[in-house]
Amino acid sequence: MSTSDDVARGVLAAVRAEDEGAFVRLAEYHRNDLRVHCYLMLGSFTDAEDVLDRTLLRAWRARRGFTGHAPFRSWLYRIATNACLDALAAPAQCRREIAIATNGAGRPVHSALAEVTWLQPLPDEPEGGAAADRDTVDPAFVAVLQHLPPRQRATLILRDVVRWPAADTADTLGMNVAGVKSALQRARRTLRQELPDRPAANRDRPTGPDTAERACLERYVTASRLADPAALSALLHPDARQAIPPARLVYTGRRAIMEMRRPVPTDAPGQTERKALPLSMNRRPAVGHFVRRPGLGVFTATTLDVLRIDNGLITEIITFGPELLTTIGLGTIPDITPDNHEYTTHIAGP
């Protein structure tokens, strides 16, 4: 569709004709943007996908509420936001708690990343899909959002990410404008405290890994596959940090990371074979790690690393379990070599 008016006319025609197929096709045009929105609200890719499906179902059921006075995209965002708030109010979500992280020595340490145990990375959509800029889906930013109360979180996202005016945000959240301004001030204060070095939004920055990052990623893949501690150590910045949200663990500094990642000798009895698959998550380089037990024909996912690379060195590793790899169809893989892998992770369509 070329303009918002064209979309509105198409939606209204589909509503009048009770044409669910046409309506869904127009809604699907916004799926990638809505996925990112739900992900920011929930911090979990799998939860975001569930709520996104619910959003599109709600939109069809509420189709007669779309009058065309507001853009179709804004109408869908309103539904998605409230679907996320409903999900966050559900008992299973309410039982989730921010938990204090610990370092390798077992001492408490503050880390917004490692304190959100349900945090998941966001697989990058296929080439040509709607692109979220790198700062918007930065895992550290997503983690801090989860520290905010749900309505503060929604306010910050609608005002500072979606760029809605205060009045539209208030209407969507059932608040007044003064309440939106107050919630936004509190949310921004928390964001500044947790991420004092967060850059201002810049949509001119690359949306994905650049050539230097890809080169570093390839070296990291090789070092991981060969369990080469010297090569891995050479890729780490001296002050690199590794956060492991599922385990609430943080390792700070090259030495601490290398001590934690001390490999099992490759000639140890019954040692598994390793593979590493380069991927793209949250507009960052990422690596899926796989092992093959003796006698088995496929490699099974074990962990997923999302990397931050600055000036050719890895400054941050965020390590997740294998669950997301299973969700996107990479729970097991056949034998792969460095020459026959795909770099980009594609999200399966509906």
URCORBEL-V676689 format. One record per residue. N is the residue number from 1. OMEGA is omega in degrees with one decimal (none if undefined). Layout:
N:OMEGA
N:OMEGA
This chain:
1:-172.6
2:-178.0
3:177.1
4:179.1
5:178.0
6:179.5
7:-178.8
8:179.4
9:178.7
10:179.5
11:-179.5
12:177.4
13:178.8
14:178.8
15:-180.0
16:-177.5
17:-175.2
18:-177.5
19:-177.1
20:-179.1
21:179.6
22:179.3
23:-178.7
24:179.1
25:178.7
26:177.9
27:-179.0
28:177.2
29:-177.4
30:-173.5
31:-176.4
32:178.2
33:-179.8
34:177.0
35:179.0
36:179.9
37:179.7
38:178.4
39:178.0
40:-179.9
41:-169.2
42:178.6
43:-176.4
44:178.9
45:-177.3
46:176.6
47:-179.8
48:178.5
49:178.7
50:-177.9
51:177.1
52:176.8
53:178.4
54:-180.0
55:-178.3
56:175.5
57:177.8
58:-178.7
59:179.4
60:-179.1
61:-179.0
62:-170.4
63:-177.4
64:174.9
65:177.3
66:-176.0
67:-177.5
68:179.4
69:175.3
70:178.4
71:178.8
72:179.6
73:179.4
74:178.3
75:178.6
76:178.2
77:178.1
78:179.6
79:-179.3
80:-179.4
81:-179.0
82:173.7
83:176.8
84:178.7
85:176.4
86:179.5
87:-179.5
88:178.5
89:-179.7
90:-176.9
91:-178.1
92:179.2
93:-178.4
94:180.0
95:177.1
96:-178.1
97:170.7
98:-175.0
99:179.1
100:178.6
101:176.3
102:176.4
103:-176.2
104:179.3
105:178.9
106:179.8
107:179.8
108:178.1
109:-179.5
110:175.9
111:179.7
112:-180.0
113:-172.3
114:-177.8
115:180.0
116:-171.2
117:-179.2
118:-179.0
119:174.4
120:172.8
121:178.8
122:177.2
123:178.6
124:-177.6
125:-179.2
126:177.7
127:178.8
128:176.5
129:177.4
130:-172.3
131:167.1
132:179.7
133:-172.8
134:-178.6
135:-178.0
136:-177.0
137:174.7
138:-177.4
139:179.0
140:177.1
141:179.3
142:179.7
143:179.6
144:177.2
145:-177.6
146:176.8
147:-178.1
148:170.3
149:-172.5
150:-177.0
151:171.8
152:179.7
153:-179.3
154:179.5
155:-179.7
156:-177.9
157:-177.8
158:-177.2
159:-170.2
160:178.9
161:-180.0
162:176.6
163:176.0
164:172.4
165:-176.8
166:-177.1
167:179.3
168:177.7
169:179.6
170:-179.4
171:-179.2
172:-174.4
173:-179.6
174:-179.5
175:170.0
176:-175.0
177:178.4
178:178.4
179:177.3
180:-179.8
181:179.1
182:179.4
183:-180.0
184:178.4
185:-179.3
186:-179.7
187:179.3
188:178.0
189:177.7
190:-179.7
191:179.2
192:179.8
193:-175.5
194:-177.5
195:-176.0
196:-178.4
197:-178.9
198:-178.7
199:173.0
200:-179.8
201:-178.7
202:-176.8
203:176.8
204:177.7
205:178.0
206:-178.9
207:-179.6
208:-178.9
209:177.2
210:-174.5
211:-179.0
212:179.2
213:178.5
214:179.4
215:177.3
216:178.4
217:-179.9
218:177.9
219:178.2
220:177.3
221:-179.2
222:179.3
223:179.5
224:-178.3
225:-177.9
226:-175.4
227:-175.3
228:-175.4
229:-179.5
230:179.7
231:178.9
232:-179.9
233:-179.0
234:-179.2
235:-174.9
236:170.5
237:-179.5
238:-179.1
239:-179.6
240:178.7
241:173.4
242:177.2
243:179.6
244:-174.4
245:-178.0
246:-178.4
247:-179.0
248:-177.5
249:177.0
250:175.4
251:-175.7
252:179.1
253:-178.0
254:-175.6
255:-179.3
256:179.6
257:-178.1
258:177.6
259:179.2
260:-175.1
261:-179.8
262:-173.3
263:169.7
264:179.6
265:-175.9
266:-179.7
267:178.5
268:-178.8
269:177.4
270:-177.5
271:179.3
272:175.4
273:-176.0
274:167.9
275:176.8
276:-175.7
277:178.1
278:-176.7
279:176.4
280:-179.0
281:177.8
282:-178.6
283:178.9
284:170.8
285:179.1
286:-178.9
287:170.9
288:-179.1
289:-175.4
290:174.7
291:174.4
292:177.9
293:178.7
294:177.1
295:179.9
296:-174.7
297:-177.5
298:175.4
299:-178.8
300:-178.9
301:177.4
302:-179.8
303:178.8
304:178.5
305:171.2
306:-169.4
307:164.4
308:-176.4
309:179.1
310:178.1
311:173.6
312:179.1
313:178.6
314:179.7
315:179.8
316:171.9
317:174.9
318:-172.5
319:179.9
320:174.6
321:-174.7
322:-170.3
323:-178.4
324:177.6
325:176.5
326:-178.5
327:-176.3
328:173.5
329:-179.9
330:177.5
331:172.2
332:178.8
333:174.4
334:177.8
335:179.7
336:174.7
337:-179.9
338:-175.5
339:-175.6
340:178.4
341:170.9
342:-179.6
343:-171.5
344:174.0
345:178.0
346:175.7
347:178.7
348:178.9
349:-177.5
350:none
